[in-house]
Amino acid sequence: MTGVPERGTTSGEVGQHSRTVHPSATDVRIRPPDPAELGATAALLGLAMADNPLHVAAYGDDETTRARRHTHLMRGVVGRRRGEIVLAAFHDFDVVGAVAVTPTPGCRPRPLEVLRLVPGLARTGPGSLARVLVWQRAWSAHHPGPPHLHVGPLAVHPAWRGRGLGGELLLRALAEGSRRHPGLPAYLETDREANVGFYRRLGFVLVDDGPVLGLPNWFMERATGDHSAAQDFTAQDFTASKDSETVAGREGVRSWSGCS
Ligand SMILES: CC(C)(COP(=O)(O)OP(=O)(O)OC[C@H]1O[C@@H](n2cnc3c(N)ncnc32)[C@H](O)[C@@H]1OP(=O)(O)O)[C@@H](O)C(=O)NCCC(=O)NCCS
């Protein structure tokens, strides 16, 4: 599969973004990316979501093209929305996972903010652009009216999945969102049925489903957490040992996630 290293291999390249993964090394650190790291964060999101059903439908059959087009879109979005909390998981200097959580109203772009998306959208190509707009309109139709923390995007590099990293990223971002905006529930959309169970285990419940670009999508919410138990992620690094599968700091996150 182009651009995505299998576990045990060393490198992959998508578009202009080169990255190396070292599956034998152990530590992953979670922190907000610096502005200079937002490009690598967008590239990780483009690559790691390239096989999502909506991305195949919107961007076409070629995986490298899908990753490149979504990376363009993500460059205009991630780290640029009002109040957005972005966390990236770093292995050495590589971004291996990322999440964004954006409180309302920042998750609904204002006209000027939509303009800022135009270059990235235009680079997805006219056919893809039309499909991305239909997709976004369909998601908007499900968007809850009351204030909330909007989850997304969230992705982990394929070689790093199944180690708890995705859950850790999400819970840390939600904890920070809850600390900044006490009492807000969380909301998300997903186009993969496998993710519904993943989110359920993290305290989300299914509130709706429906087709988007002819594909099944699921819409989920999570009741508010206890912000007083939130962790100060800027003061801590997350360390995941891939050998022992222990996760430093996980107990604190778990106790918060039990509040939903
Ligand atoms: C969803 C995702 C972020 C989870 O990241 P992760 O680090 O593997 O998550 P965790 O290790 O905390 O949890 C693993 C769970 O994720 C789900 N999952 C979905 N796709 C998976 C995959 N390819 N490999 C492993 N787990 C996957 C499983 O339900 C798994 O549950 P299990 O523990 O019962 O096996 C990751 O699979 C991913 O990046 N997927 C592609 C992009 C995507 O769909 N993002 C979410 C958009 S709403």
Ligand as a Chemical Component Dictionary entry (heavy atoms), coordinates in Angstrom:
data_LIG
# 
_chem_comp.id                   LIG 
_chem_comp.type                 NON-POLYMER 
_chem_comp.pdbx_formal_charge   0 
_chem_comp.three_letter_code    LIG 
# 
loop_
_chem_comp_atom.comp_id 
_chem_comp_atom.atom_id 
_chem_comp_atom.alt_atom_id 
_chem_comp_atom.type_symbol 
_chem_comp_atom.charge 
_chem_comp_atom.model_Cartn_x 
_chem_comp_atom.model_Cartn_y 
_chem_comp_atom.model_Cartn_z 
_chem_comp_atom.pdbx_ordinal 
LIG C1  C1  C 0 -9.995  5.189  14.970 1  
LIG C2  C2  C 0 -8.496  5.279  15.300 2  
LIG C3  C3  C 0 -8.104  6.738  15.516 3  
LIG C4  C4  C 0 -8.239  4.508  16.579 4  
LIG O1  O1  O 0 -6.851  4.679  16.912 5  
LIG P1  P1  P 0 -6.076  3.557  17.749 6  
LIG O2  O2  O 0 -4.818  4.124  18.247 7  
LIG O3  O3  O 0 -5.994  2.301  16.970 8  
LIG O4  O4  O 0 -7.136  3.370  18.899 9  
LIG P2  P2  P 0 -6.991  2.541  20.237 10 
LIG O5  O5  O 0 -5.779  1.658  20.195 11 
LIG O6  O6  O 0 -7.171  3.505  21.360 12 
LIG O7  O7  O 0 -8.288  1.643  20.140 13 
LIG C5  C5  C 0 -8.363  0.606  19.134 14 
LIG C6  C6  C 0 -9.798  0.505  18.668 15 
LIG O8  O8  O 0 -9.979  1.294  17.482 16 
LIG C7  C7  C 0 -10.806 0.603  16.550 17 
LIG N1  N1  N 0 -10.145 0.502  15.272 18 
LIG C8  C8  C 0 -10.680 0.936  14.120 19 
LIG N2  N2  N 0 -9.844  0.705  13.120 20 
LIG C9  C9  C 0 -8.746  0.089  13.637 21 
LIG C10 C10 C 0 -7.529  -0.418 13.074 22 
LIG N3  N3  N 0 -7.289  -0.345 11.766 23 
LIG N4  N4  N 0 -6.615  -0.964 13.901 24 
LIG C11 C11 C 0 -6.841  -1.054 15.236 25 
LIG N5  N5  N 0 -7.982  -0.598 15.799 26 
LIG C12 C12 C 0 -8.932  -0.029 15.015 27 
LIG C13 C13 C 0 -11.095 -0.745 17.101 28 
LIG O9  O9  O 0 -12.455 -0.676 17.533 29 
LIG C14 C14 C 0 -10.175 -0.917 18.268 30 
LIG O10 O10 O 0 -10.908 -1.486 19.264 31 
LIG P3  P3  P 0 -10.324 -2.784 20.056 32 
LIG O11 O11 O 0 -9.473  -2.180 21.138 33 
LIG O12 O12 O 0 -11.537 -3.490 20.546 34 
LIG O13 O13 O 0 -9.524  -3.582 19.074 35 
LIG C15 C15 C 0 -7.632  4.629  14.182 36 
LIG O14 O14 O 0 -8.116  3.345  13.918 37 
LIG C16 C16 C 0 -7.607  5.429  12.885 38 
LIG O15 O15 O 0 -6.800  6.329  12.719 39 
LIG N6  N6  N 0 -8.490  5.066  11.926 40 
LIG C17 C17 C 0 -8.532  5.722  10.608 41 
LIG C18 C18 C 0 -9.044  7.146  10.707 42 
LIG C19 C19 C 0 -10.400 7.209  11.397 43 
LIG O16 O16 O 0 -11.317 6.453  11.089 44 
LIG N7  N7  N 0 -10.511 8.155  12.337 45 
LIG C20 C20 C 0 -11.717 8.408  13.072 46 
LIG C21 C21 C 0 -12.606 9.255  12.266 47 
LIG S1  S1  S 0 -14.168 9.528  13.119 48 
# 
loop_
_chem_comp_bond.comp_id 
_chem_comp_bond.atom_id_1 
_chem_comp_bond.atom_id_2 
_chem_comp_bond.value_order 
_chem_comp_bond.pdbx_ordinal 
LIG C1  C2  SING 1  
LIG C2  C3  SING 2  
LIG C2  C4  SING 3  
LIG C2  C15 SING 4  
LIG C4  O1  SING 5  
LIG O1  P1  SING 6  
LIG P1  O2  DOUB 7  
LIG P1  O3  SING 8  
LIG P1  O4  SING 9  
LIG O4  P2  SING 10 
LIG P2  O5  DOUB 11 
LIG P2  O6  SING 12 
LIG P2  O7  SING 13 
LIG O7  C5  SING 14 
LIG C5  C6  SING 15 
LIG C6  O8  SING 16 
LIG C6  C14 SING 17 
LIG O8  C7  SING 18 
LIG C7  N1  SING 19 
LIG C7  C13 SING 20 
LIG N1  C8  SING 21 
LIG N1  C12 SING 22 
LIG C8  N2  DOUB 23 
LIG N2  C9  SING 24 
LIG C9  C10 SING 25 
LIG C9  C12 DOUB 26 
LIG C10 N3  SING 27 
LIG C10 N4  DOUB 28 
LIG N4  C11 SING 29 
LIG C11 N5  DOUB 30 
LIG N5  C12 SING 31 
LIG C13 O9  SING 32 
LIG C13 C14 SING 33 
LIG C14 O10 SING 34 
LIG O10 P3  SING 35 
LIG P3  O11 DOUB 36 
LIG P3  O12 SING 37 
LIG P3  O13 SING 38 
LIG C15 O14 SING 39 
LIG C15 C16 SING 40 
LIG C16 O15 DOUB 41 
LIG C16 N6  SING 42 
LIG N6  C17 SING 43 
LIG C17 C18 SING 44 
LIG C18 C19 SING 45 
LIG C19 O16 DOUB 46 
LIG C19 N7  SING 47 
LIG N7  C20 SING 48 
LIG C20 C21 SING 49 
LIG C21 S1  SING 50 
# 
